[in-house]
Amino acid sequence: MCLTSNSDSMQELLDSQRKKLTERNNTLKAMMMALKEETMVMKMALSIRIEELKEDLALCRIAMGKGVSSATLSNEDVLKSKEFVGTKSACDVDNFLWRMENYFRSKGITDDAVKVNIASIFLPILQFYGGEVGPQIKGNVRLGRDKSSDVN
């Protein structure tokens, strides 16, 4: 009788431990499923965001590759400059080049082709307006300061 009672109690103990382990296993499975679902949702959101950023990067690369030539200006925004007749002093040319270099440096422009595009757009405008970009272009914006103003 003692042997069967020990056997029965051992069987009960094993059954209770099996039940606890099964419950724990089911809980862990449910947690893993929730984590997998959360991970999939996050992965989808990140994939969408990555695609958006790739599109933005492609647009930025296109814009940087084209430089200023991609900017569209209407004829209403900027008056056509008159053909330059006369002479410019070396100081005026030096000031223009100095302002352009400061502008390029501040904007982080290093590509020479982009620099040429920008300078070829702004030189006639600066000549027409006497050193200032006209109010037709979003306010009185100066490209830089004259070097002569730093001497004072």
Secondary structure, DSSP 8 states (H G I E B T S, - for coil): -HHHHHHHHHHHHHHHHHHHHHHHHHHHHHHHHHHHHHHHHHHHHHHHHHHHHHHHHHHHHHHHHHGGGG----TTTS-------S---HHHHHHHHHHHHHHHHHHT---HHHHHHHHHHHHHHHHHHTTS--TTTTS---SS--THHHH-
